[in-house]
Each structure stands twice: as structure tokens, then as C-alpha cells.
Amino acid sequence: MYSKTNIFYIIFIGFILLLDTESYPYYEPFEHHHHHGYEGNYGAYPYQGRAQCFSADSLIKLSNGEYKQIDNLKSGDEIITIEQSKIISTEMIMMLDRQISKEALFYKLTTDSGNEISLTEYHLIPIMNFTGNKNYLFAKQIQIGDYLFVLSNDKLIHSPVVNITIEMKKGYYAPLTMKGTLLINNILASCFANINDHYLAQYSMAPFRYYYKFTRLISLRDPFNINKTEGLHWTVNYMFHFARYFKSDVLFL
């Protein structure tokens, strides 16, 4: 069984990585103007929580070709993602946030391929830029015509967004994978929200990945107690509090 002392050291290392932004790989930011056409009357709703992320009806494709509902994911599940235009396998580490009964506002993006993804406004999702590379934007920044990365018939395609709606849904989940990405209803998305840099977020979560690898070596099946914990995981909560005071420029809360 893991101890909170061990997790404390993980958090401490994560804090150091958050501060040491000079050493993580730098990616040129991509300007993309926010589309204001979808705000409607939802601006009256307060932002609920901090992580939020994907709706409870999201489906995740496993490495064996089967699909699993997001609320049934467990540590160690082998799932599909995309990296450098290749379809690869990655492992589920933990749930950063898990809310069964709370409601949240979701941006539902529908692509020309017929795929849909529902994610909260400050969740990151990659689009294809004019050079054919990925640029991560908040869900609320996505515009009609932006190209998302979609898995179709086991092949990677780029499909434009044809519809955007905002809706209230019950339940939301935020899985963390080894690669920091995953496919939601066969659309590529980041594991991270409330931070404006996907690569910095992935870099700062390195201690969690190392700890997870270690626990797998000693056959610890649920090192972060994700199947018993509801709400924002306490380790992530501490990191949010830390970042609010020392790296507030990268957070959107």
C-alpha cells in the first residue's frame, strides 16, 4: 500500500518541475483567436471546480480494440492514443478528477467525420495548424473549420469541426495517461485542463509517471486509489494551490 509520505515527495518534485520551466522543451505558441459566437446565456453560470474535463458518456478505445466508458477506466488499462502521427498504446495512470453526480458545462465539438467530443471550456485539445503540426487550444477557443485529429477505421485523419454547442451534463472525469493524451470517442485530446501549455503540464507530471512505473514493478494495482476517490485527487489539488501562487501565469481557474 502506498503512503502519503511517498506521494508527498512526488508532489514536491512536481513543484520543482513547475518552477524549473527553463529546462522543459519549448514550443512556439500558436495564436488562435477566440470565437465568441457560442457563449449564449451560459456566461451566467460560475465556473465549477478546477479540473473537470470529459463528460461521463465519453468512450475510450482500448488497445484490444474494445471500448470502455470513461468512468470504468482503471490504473493499468492499455488504451490507444496518437503520437507523431502514429497510433500507439499508452497506459492509464490515475484519475485527476472524478465526479459522478456534479454537473458542468461542456463544449460539444462535432467533426465532419461524425465524431463528437464533450469537454469543459479550459480543457486542452489539439488542432492541426497550417504546417500540419499539433497546436493545443482550450475547448472554448475552437472554431468551426478547425481540424481535429480523428481515428477513423484504424487510420489517422484530420476532420474539420462542423458544429459547436454548449450543454450542461452530469458527471465528468479527467484520466491521466503515460503519454498525456488519449482518444475520446476517437478524437485526440490532452489529459490536461486549466493550464495553457500541454507540454509543460506533461513535463510537470513526470514524478507521477515514475511513481506509477515503480508501483507496477511491485505489482501495486491501484497506487493512487482512483477507484475509491471521488473529486479532484488530493495530490493534484496541492499542485493547483502551489501553481496559483508561484506559476499563476500558466493557469486558468
Secondary structure, DSSP 4 states (H G I P E B T S, - for coil): ---HHHHHHHHHHHHHHHH-GGGSPP------PPP-TT-TTGGGSPPP-S---EETT-EEEBTTS-EEEGGG--TT-EEEEEETTEEEEEEEEEEEEEEEEEEEEEEEEEETTS-EEEE-TTBEEEEE-TTS-EEEEEGGG--TTPEEEEEETTEEEEEEEEEEEEEEEEEEEEEEETTSEEEETTEEEES-BSBS-HHHHHHHTHHHHHHHHHHHHTT-S-TT-TTT--EE-HHHHHHHHHHHHH-GGGB--
